[in-house]
Amino acid sequence: MEQVTVSWLQTIEALQGVPDEQLQWLIDHSVLQNLNDGDYIFKRDEPLSGTFFIFLGKLRIYRLQNGVRTELVTLHEREITGFLPYSRGKIAFGDGVAVGKTLIMTLPVDQCPELIKTYYELTQALVSIMSNRVRDSTAMMQQNEKMMALGKLSAGLAHELNNPASSIVRNAASLKKHLQSQPDLFAKLVAVHMDADRIGMVKAEITRILDRDNTIRLSLRERSQLESDMAEWLDDYQIANPDEIAENLVSYGFSIDDLGSICRHMTAEAATPVFEWIHDTLLSAKMVADIHDASQRIASLITSIKTFTHMDRGQDKQFTPVETGLRNTLTMLGHKLKESKIKVVEQYDAALPPVNMLVGELNQVWTNLIDNAIDAMEVNSGGTLTIKTRKDRDYAEVIIADDGPGIPDEIQNRIFDPFFTTKSMGKGTGMGLEVVQRIIKQQHHGSIKVNSQPGHTEFVICIPINNR
C-alpha cells in the first residue's frame, strides 16, 4: 500500500504553510482506507466518521431528489471533505461513493479535540476549507433549489394554462362551425317577411330582457324544471330544437313570460326562425365571452409569472407591497392548492406600506413555506392555509399558517439546519429552511421563527420596512 507523506500533504494548497510536525501528527493519527468502485465512505443522514483526505482516485457525492440520484460534487486527489473543526456539519448530507480504485486517509472524529487544542495552524487550515465549502455548497444549493422550485411551479402552471388554452381552442372550433350555419339562418329570416314595426318591437323586447338584472340564482333543480317547462312551451309553438334553445335562453335569464312577450309581436310562421336567430346570437356571444375569459386568465397567469420571477427588473432591493409576492405565489401554486383541496384565507393589512426587499428572493421564501404547508396538510386530505400580514412598528410581519399535524417537538430545533428535511423523496421545492432563514436574516436583516403544535403550525417572518 502507498504511504501518505508530509511532502505529499504539502502539495495540498490548503495545507501549505502548516508546520511539518503538525502534518506528521495528522499522518500518525489517521488511517488509510482502500475503496473499490462503488464503495461508500459515508451515507446520507449518518454521522461523519472523520476528515477525509483523498490520496488516490475520486469521490463522488450524491443526493436523492425526486427519486433520482443526483450528483452534487466530484472530489479528486488532494481534496478534503467530511468532518471539519468547528463545523456544525456532523451528519452527511449525501452519499459519498468511490469512483474506481480510491485510497483515502481519514482523521477520526475523536482526534478533533486534540487537534483544536494543540495544533493551531493545522486547525486553521481545515477551518478555511470549511469556509470555502460553505460558500461553494451554498451557491450550488441555491442554484439547485431554484431549479427544483422552477420544476415544481412549471408542472402546476402547465395545468393552470392548459384549461384556458383548451377552452380557447374548443370554443374557437365551435364558433367557426357555428358561423358556417349563418347563411341558412339568414335565408330563413328573410323569408319571414316581417314588417319593420314588428322587427323593431321584437328587437326592443329582446334588448329589454337582456338589459335587466338577471342575477337571480336558480338551484340545479329549479333550473332543470324551468328548462323543461320552456322546452315544452317552445314545442307547443312548433319551434324547432326546443331543448337546446331552452337551455340557452334560461342561461341568459329568459322566462316563459318573456317568450310570450316576444311572440305577441310576430306571426306564428316567424316564431321558429326568430327564436333560432335569438338562440344563435346568444350562443355566439357566449362562445366569444368564454374565449375572452380564457384569454384573460392566460394573460393574468403570465403577468403573475413575470412579477413572480421579477424578470423585468434589476436585482437591487426596491419598495414593493408584500402581498403582491404572496398573491403571485398563490397563483403559481394554484393547481396544487386545488388538487389538495386546501382553503386559502388571506388577511392583508392595508396599513402596511411597501417594503424594501429583494423581490425574487422573497418569492422563493413564500414558495417554500407555502409549499411546505400544503405538503404538511396532505395527511388531512385538505385543510386551511392562512396568510396574514401586519405592520409592527418599523417591521412588516408575515404569518403563514396551516392546520396540519404540526412539527414534532424533537426536531423543531433542527428544521433550520443545512440540508435538513422531513419530507420523503420528491416532495417540496428542494429549498431547505436553512436557505429561507439565510435570505430573511442575511439579505433582509429580519427574523423567522416557528410556532407549532398538533393542528396548527405557523412561521412568523419579520422584515424591516426600510431595510438597506
C-alpha positions as CSV (number, residue, x, y, z in Angstrom):
1,M,0.0,0.0,0.0
2,E,1.3,3.5,-0.8
3,Q,2.0,5.7,2.1
4,V,1.0,9.3,2.7
5,T,4.0,11.6,3.5
6,V,4.5,15.1,4.8
7,S,5.8,16.2,1.4
8,W,2.6,14.8,-0.3
9,L,0.3,16.7,2.2
10,Q,2.3,19.9,1.4
11,T,1.1,19.6,-2.2
12,I,-2.4,20.3,-1.0
13,E,-2.9,24.0,-1.3
14,A,-4.9,24.4,1.9
15,L,-2.1,22.7,3.9
16,Q,0.8,24.7,2.6
17,G,2.4,26.6,5.4
18,V,1.3,24.1,8.1
19,P,4.4,23.0,10.1
20,D,5.9,19.6,9.3
21,E,5.4,18.2,12.8
22,Q,1.7,19.0,12.6
23,L,1.3,17.2,9.3
24,Q,3.2,14.3,10.7
25,W,0.8,14.2,13.7
26,L,-2.0,14.2,11.1
27,I,-0.5,11.2,9.4
28,D,0.3,9.3,12.6
29,H,-3.3,9.7,13.9
30,S,-5.1,8.9,10.6
31,V,-6.0,5.6,9.0
32,L,-5.8,4.6,5.3
33,Q,-8.8,3.1,3.6
34,N,-8.7,1.3,0.3
35,L,-12.1,1.6,-1.5
36,N,-13.3,-0.2,-4.6
37,D,-15.5,1.3,-7.2
38,G,-19.0,1.9,-5.7
39,D,-17.9,1.6,-2.1
40,Y,-19.4,4.1,0.4
41,I,-17.1,6.2,2.6
42,F,-20.2,7.8,4.2
43,K,-24.0,7.7,3.7
44,R,-26.6,10.4,3.9
45,D,-28.0,11.2,7.3
46,E,-25.4,9.2,9.1
47,P,-22.7,10.7,11.4
48,L,-19.4,11.6,9.6
49,S,-16.6,9.3,10.9
50,G,-13.8,11.8,10.3
51,T,-12.0,14.2,8.0
52,F,-11.2,12.5,4.6
53,F,-8.1,13.3,2.5
54,I,-8.3,11.8,-1.0
55,F,-4.9,10.3,-1.7
56,L,-5.8,8.4,-4.9
57,G,-8.9,8.1,-7.1
58,K,-12.1,10.1,-6.9
59,L,-15.0,10.5,-4.5
60,R,-18.5,11.4,-5.8
61,I,-21.2,12.8,-3.6
62,Y,-24.8,12.1,-4.5
63,R,-28.2,13.1,-3.2
64,L,-31.6,11.6,-3.9
65,Q,-34.0,14.2,-5.4
66,N,-37.4,13.2,-6.7
67,G,-36.3,9.6,-6.5
68,V,-33.4,10.3,-8.8
69,R,-29.7,10.0,-7.7
70,T,-28.3,13.5,-8.5
71,E,-24.6,14.2,-8.4
72,L,-23.7,17.1,-6.1
73,V,-19.9,17.2,-6.5
74,T,-17.0,15.0,-7.5
75,L,-13.8,15.3,-5.4
76,H,-10.4,14.4,-6.8
77,E,-6.9,13.7,-5.4
78,R,-5.6,16.2,-2.9
79,E,-9.1,17.4,-2.0
80,I,-10.5,17.2,1.6
81,T,-14.1,16.6,2.8
82,G,-16.0,15.1,5.7
83,F,-16.0,16.4,9.3
84,L,-14.1,19.7,9.9
85,P,-13.2,21.6,13.1
86,Y,-15.9,23.9,14.4
87,S,-18.3,22.8,11.7
88,R,-22.0,22.2,12.5
89,G,-22.0,19.6,9.7
90,K,-21.6,16.4,11.7
91,I,-24.1,14.5,9.6
92,A,-23.6,13.5,5.9
93,F,-25.9,15.4,3.6
94,G,-25.3,13.0,0.8
95,D,-23.8,9.6,-0.1
96,G,-20.0,9.6,-0.7
97,V,-19.1,6.9,-3.2
98,A,-15.7,5.9,-4.5
99,V,-15.1,6.1,-8.3
100,G,-12.7,3.4,-9.3
101,K,-9.9,2.4,-7.0
102,T,-9.7,5.0,-4.3
103,L,-7.3,5.5,-1.3
104,I,-8.5,7.8,1.4
105,M,-6.7,8.9,4.6
106,T,-9.2,9.5,7.4
107,L,-8.5,11.5,10.6
108,P,-11.1,10.1,13.1
109,V,-13.6,12.5,14.7
110,D,-12.3,11.6,18.2
111,Q,-9.0,13.2,17.3
112,C,-10.6,16.6,16.8
113,P,-10.4,17.8,20.4
114,E,-6.6,17.3,20.5
115,L,-6.2,18.8,17.0
116,I,-8.0,22.0,18.1
117,K,-6.2,22.2,21.4
118,T,-2.7,21.6,20.2
119,Y,-2.2,22.2,16.5
120,Y,-3.4,25.8,15.7
121,E,-2.0,26.1,12.1
122,L,-3.5,22.7,11.0
123,T,-6.8,23.6,12.6
124,Q,-6.9,27.0,10.9
125,A,-6.1,25.4,7.5
126,L,-9.0,22.9,7.9
127,V,-11.4,25.7,9.1
128,S,-10.5,27.7,5.9
129,I,-11.6,24.6,3.9
130,M,-14.9,24.7,5.8
131,S,-15.4,28.3,4.9
132,N,-14.8,27.6,1.2
133,R,-17.0,24.6,1.3
134,V,-19.9,26.5,2.9
135,R,-19.6,29.2,0.2
136,D,-19.4,26.7,-2.7
137,S,-22.1,24.4,-1.4
138,T,-24.4,27.4,-0.7
139,A,-24.0,28.7,-4.2
140,M,-24.6,25.2,-5.6
141,M,-27.6,24.6,-3.3
142,Q,-29.3,27.9,-4.1
143,Q,-29.0,27.2,-7.8
144,N,-30.2,23.7,-7.4
145,E,-33.1,24.8,-5.2
146,K,-34.2,27.4,-7.8
147,M,-34.2,24.8,-10.5
148,M,-36.2,22.4,-8.2
149,A,-38.7,25.2,-7.4
150,L,-39.0,26.1,-11.1
151,G,-39.7,22.4,-12.0
152,K,-42.4,22.2,-9.3
153,L,-44.0,25.5,-10.4
154,S,-43.8,24.6,-14.1
155,A,-45.8,21.5,-13.6
156,G,-48.5,23.4,-11.8
157,L,-48.5,26.2,-14.4
158,A,-48.9,23.6,-17.2
159,H,-52.1,22.5,-15.6
160,E,-53.3,26.1,-14.9
161,L,-52.6,27.2,-18.5
162,N,-53.9,24.0,-20.1
163,N,-57.5,24.7,-19.0
164,P,-58.0,28.2,-20.5
165,A,-55.9,27.3,-23.6
166,S,-58.1,24.2,-24.2
167,S,-61.2,26.3,-23.7
168,I,-60.0,28.8,-26.4
169,V,-59.3,26.0,-28.9
170,R,-62.6,24.3,-28.2
171,N,-64.7,27.4,-28.4
172,A,-62.9,28.8,-31.4
173,A,-63.6,25.5,-33.3
174,S,-67.2,25.6,-32.2
175,L,-67.6,29.2,-33.2
176,K,-66.2,28.5,-36.6
177,K,-68.6,25.7,-37.1
178,H,-71.4,27.8,-35.7
179,L,-70.8,30.6,-38.1
180,Q,-71.0,28.3,-41.1
181,S,-74.8,28.0,-40.4
182,Q,-75.3,31.7,-40.7
183,P,-76.3,31.8,-44.4
184,D,-79.1,29.2,-43.8
185,L,-80.4,31.2,-40.8
186,F,-80.3,34.4,-42.8
187,A,-82.3,32.9,-45.6
188,K,-85.0,31.7,-43.1
189,L,-85.2,35.2,-41.6
190,V,-85.5,36.9,-44.9
191,A,-88.3,34.5,-46.0
192,V,-90.5,35.5,-43.0
193,H,-91.4,38.9,-44.5
194,M,-91.9,40.7,-41.1
195,D,-92.6,44.4,-41.4
196,A,-90.2,47.0,-39.9
197,D,-92.5,47.8,-36.9
198,R,-92.7,44.2,-35.8
199,I,-89.0,43.8,-36.2
200,G,-88.4,46.9,-34.1
201,M,-90.8,45.7,-31.3
202,V,-89.1,42.2,-31.2
203,K,-85.7,43.8,-31.1
204,A,-86.8,46.2,-28.3
205,E,-88.3,43.3,-26.3
206,I,-85.1,41.2,-26.5
207,T,-83.0,44.3,-25.6
208,R,-85.2,44.9,-22.5
209,I,-84.8,41.3,-21.3
210,L,-81.0,41.2,-21.8
211,D,-80.5,44.7,-20.1
212,R,-82.4,43.9,-16.9
213,D,-80.8,42.4,-13.8
214,N,-80.7,38.7,-14.4
215,T,-78.7,37.8,-11.3
216,I,-81.3,35.6,-9.7
217,R,-79.6,32.4,-8.7
218,L,-81.5,29.2,-9.5
219,S,-80.8,25.9,-7.8
220,L,-80.0,23.0,-10.1
221,R,-83.5,21.6,-9.6
222,E,-85.1,25.0,-10.3
223,R,-83.0,25.5,-13.4
224,S,-83.8,22.0,-14.7
225,Q,-87.5,22.5,-14.2
226,L,-87.5,25.9,-15.9
227,E,-85.6,24.4,-18.9
228,S,-88.2,21.6,-19.1
229,D,-91.1,23.9,-19.0
230,M,-89.6,26.3,-21.5
231,A,-88.8,23.4,-23.9
232,E,-92.4,22.3,-23.6
233,W,-93.7,25.8,-24.4
234,L,-91.4,26.1,-27.4
235,D,-92.6,22.7,-28.6
236,D,-96.2,23.8,-28.3
237,Y,-95.4,26.7,-30.6
238,Q,-93.8,24.2,-33.0
239,I,-90.4,25.8,-32.7
240,A,-87.5,23.5,-33.8
241,N,-84.7,22.4,-31.3
242,P,-86.8,23.3,-28.2
243,D,-84.5,21.6,-25.7
244,E,-81.3,23.3,-27.0
245,I,-82.9,26.7,-27.3
246,A,-84.5,26.4,-23.8
247,E,-81.2,25.6,-22.2
248,N,-79.5,28.7,-23.8
249,L,-82.4,31.1,-23.0
250,V,-82.5,30.1,-19.4
251,S,-78.8,30.7,-19.0
252,Y,-79.4,34.3,-20.2
253,G,-82.3,34.9,-17.8
254,F,-85.2,34.4,-20.1
255,S,-88.6,33.4,-18.6
256,I,-91.6,31.8,-20.2
257,D,-93.4,35.1,-19.8
258,D,-90.6,36.7,-21.8
259,L,-91.2,34.2,-24.7
260,G,-94.8,35.2,-24.7
261,S,-93.9,38.9,-24.9
262,I,-91.8,38.3,-27.9
263,C,-94.3,36.1,-29.7
264,R,-97.0,38.8,-29.4
265,H,-95.1,40.9,-31.9
266,M,-94.7,38.3,-34.7
267,T,-96.7,35.8,-36.7
268,A,-96.7,32.0,-36.0
269,E,-94.6,31.3,-39.1
270,A,-91.9,33.7,-37.8
271,A,-91.5,32.0,-34.4
272,T,-89.0,29.3,-35.4
273,P,-86.6,31.5,-37.5
274,V,-86.7,34.3,-34.9
275,F,-86.1,32.1,-31.9
276,E,-83.4,30.3,-33.8
277,W,-81.8,33.6,-34.6
278,I,-82.0,34.7,-30.9
279,H,-80.5,31.3,-29.9
280,D,-77.8,31.6,-32.4
281,T,-76.9,35.2,-31.5
282,L,-76.7,34.4,-27.7
283,L,-74.7,31.2,-28.4
284,S,-72.2,33.2,-30.4
285,A,-71.9,35.8,-27.7
286,K,-71.4,33.1,-25.1
287,M,-68.5,31.5,-27.1
288,V,-66.9,34.9,-27.6
289,A,-67.2,35.6,-23.9
290,D,-65.7,32.2,-23.0
291,I,-62.8,32.9,-25.4
292,H,-62.3,36.3,-23.8
293,D,-62.4,35.0,-20.2
294,A,-59.9,32.2,-21.1
295,S,-57.6,34.7,-22.8
296,Q,-57.8,37.0,-19.7
297,R,-56.9,34.0,-17.5
298,I,-53.8,33.3,-19.6
299,A,-52.8,36.9,-19.5
300,S,-53.3,37.0,-15.8
301,L,-51.1,34.0,-15.3
302,I,-48.4,35.4,-17.5
303,T,-48.5,38.6,-15.5
304,S,-48.2,36.7,-12.3
305,I,-45.2,34.7,-13.7
306,K,-43.5,37.8,-14.9
307,T,-43.9,39.5,-11.5
308,F,-43.1,36.3,-9.5
309,T,-39.8,35.8,-11.4
310,H,-39.1,39.5,-11.3
311,M,-37.7,39.1,-14.8
312,D,-38.2,42.7,-15.9
313,R,-36.3,44.4,-13.2
314,G,-32.9,44.6,-11.7
315,Q,-31.5,42.6,-8.7
316,D,-31.4,45.5,-6.3
317,K,-33.8,46.0,-3.4
318,Q,-36.9,48.0,-4.1
319,F,-40.0,49.0,-2.3
320,T,-42.7,46.5,-3.1
321,P,-46.0,45.5,-1.4
322,V,-45.5,42.2,0.4
323,E,-49.0,41.0,-0.5
324,T,-48.0,41.2,-4.2
325,G,-45.5,38.4,-3.9
326,L,-47.8,36.4,-1.7
327,R,-50.7,36.6,-4.1
328,N,-48.4,35.7,-7.1
329,T,-47.1,32.7,-5.2
330,L,-50.6,31.5,-4.5
331,T,-51.3,31.9,-8.2
332,M,-48.2,29.8,-9.0
333,L,-49.2,27.1,-6.6
334,G,-52.9,27.4,-7.5
335,H,-53.1,23.9,-9.1
336,K,-51.5,22.2,-6.1
337,L,-53.9,24.1,-3.7
338,K,-57.0,23.0,-5.7
339,E,-55.7,19.4,-6.1
340,S,-55.0,19.2,-2.3
341,K,-58.5,20.6,-1.5
342,I,-57.0,23.4,0.6
343,K,-58.9,26.5,1.5
344,V,-56.9,29.8,1.5
345,V,-57.6,32.6,3.9
346,E,-55.8,35.9,3.1
347,Q,-55.7,38.7,5.7
348,Y,-53.6,41.6,4.4
349,D,-53.0,44.7,6.5
350,A,-54.0,47.7,4.4
351,A,-51.8,49.9,6.6
352,L,-48.7,48.0,5.8
353,P,-46.5,50.1,3.4
354,P,-44.3,48.7,0.6
355,V,-41.2,47.0,2.0
356,N,-37.6,47.4,0.7
357,M,-36.9,43.9,-0.5
358,L,-35.2,41.6,-3.0
359,V,-38.5,40.6,-4.6
360,G,-37.2,37.4,-6.4
361,E,-35.5,36.1,-3.2
362,L,-38.6,36.6,-1.0
363,N,-40.8,35.0,-3.6
364,Q,-38.6,31.9,-3.2
365,V,-39.2,32.1,0.5
366,W,-43.0,32.3,0.1
367,T,-42.9,29.5,-2.3
368,N,-41.0,27.2,0.1
369,L,-43.1,28.0,3.1
370,I,-46.5,27.7,1.3
371,D,-45.4,24.5,-0.4
372,N,-44.3,23.1,2.9
373,A,-47.7,23.9,4.4
374,I,-49.5,22.2,1.5
375,D,-47.5,19.1,2.0
376,A,-48.0,19.1,5.7
377,M,-51.8,19.1,5.3
378,E,-51.7,16.2,2.9
379,V,-52.4,13.8,5.7
380,N,-55.7,15.7,6.4
381,S,-56.9,15.3,2.7
382,G,-57.5,19.1,2.8
383,G,-57.1,21.9,5.3
384,T,-56.9,25.7,5.6
385,L,-53.9,27.8,4.7
386,T,-53.9,31.2,6.4
387,I,-51.7,34.1,5.3
388,K,-51.6,37.3,7.3
389,T,-49.6,40.5,7.1
390,R,-49.4,43.4,9.5
391,K,-47.3,46.4,10.4
392,D,-45.4,46.0,13.6
393,R,-43.8,49.4,14.3
394,D,-40.9,49.6,11.7
395,Y,-41.3,46.0,10.6
396,A,-43.5,44.0,8.2
397,E,-44.8,40.8,9.7
398,V,-45.9,37.9,7.6
399,I,-47.6,34.8,9.1
400,I,-48.0,31.6,7.1
401,A,-50.0,29.0,9.0
402,D,-51.6,25.6,8.3
403,D,-53.8,23.2,10.3
404,G,-51.7,20.1,9.6
405,P,-50.3,17.7,12.2
406,G,-47.5,20.0,13.3
407,I,-43.8,19.6,13.6
408,P,-42.7,17.1,16.3
409,D,-41.0,18.7,19.3
410,E,-37.9,16.6,18.9
411,I,-37.0,18.1,15.5
412,Q,-38.2,21.7,15.9
413,N,-34.7,22.9,16.9
414,R,-33.3,21.2,13.7
415,I,-35.5,22.5,10.9
416,F,-33.2,25.4,10.1
417,D,-30.1,23.2,9.9
418,P,-28.5,22.8,6.4
419,F,-30.0,20.1,4.3
420,F,-32.4,19.0,7.0
421,T,-35.8,17.8,5.7
422,T,-38.7,15.7,7.0
423,K,-40.1,15.1,3.5
424,S,-40.0,11.9,1.5
425,M,-38.3,11.8,-1.9
426,G,-39.9,14.0,-4.5
427,K,-41.6,16.3,-2.0
428,G,-41.1,20.1,-1.7
429,T,-39.3,22.7,-3.7
430,G,-35.9,21.3,-2.8
431,M,-35.2,24.6,-0.9
432,G,-34.3,23.9,2.8
433,L,-35.4,26.1,5.6
434,E,-31.8,27.0,6.3
435,V,-31.7,28.9,3.0
436,V,-35.1,30.5,3.8
437,Q,-33.5,31.7,7.1
438,R,-30.4,33.0,5.4
439,I,-32.5,35.0,2.9
440,I,-34.5,36.5,5.7
441,K,-31.6,37.2,8.2
442,Q,-28.6,37.9,6.0
443,Q,-30.2,39.6,2.9
444,H,-33.1,41.3,4.7
445,H,-31.9,41.7,8.3
446,G,-35.1,40.1,9.5
447,S,-36.1,37.1,11.6
448,I,-38.1,33.9,11.2
449,K,-39.5,31.8,13.9
450,V,-41.8,28.8,14.1
451,N,-44.7,28.0,16.5
452,S,-46.0,24.5,16.1
453,Q,-48.4,22.2,17.9
454,P,-50.7,19.5,16.6
455,G,-53.4,21.2,14.4
456,H,-51.5,24.5,14.0
457,T,-48.1,25.4,12.6
458,E,-47.1,29.0,11.8
459,F,-44.0,30.6,10.5
460,V,-43.6,34.2,11.5
461,I,-41.3,36.4,9.3
462,C,-40.4,39.9,10.4
463,I,-38.6,42.2,7.9
464,P,-37.6,45.9,8.4
465,I,-39.7,48.0,6.2
466,N,-36.8,50.3,5.3
467,N,-34.0,47.8,5.5
468,R,-30.9,48.5,3.4
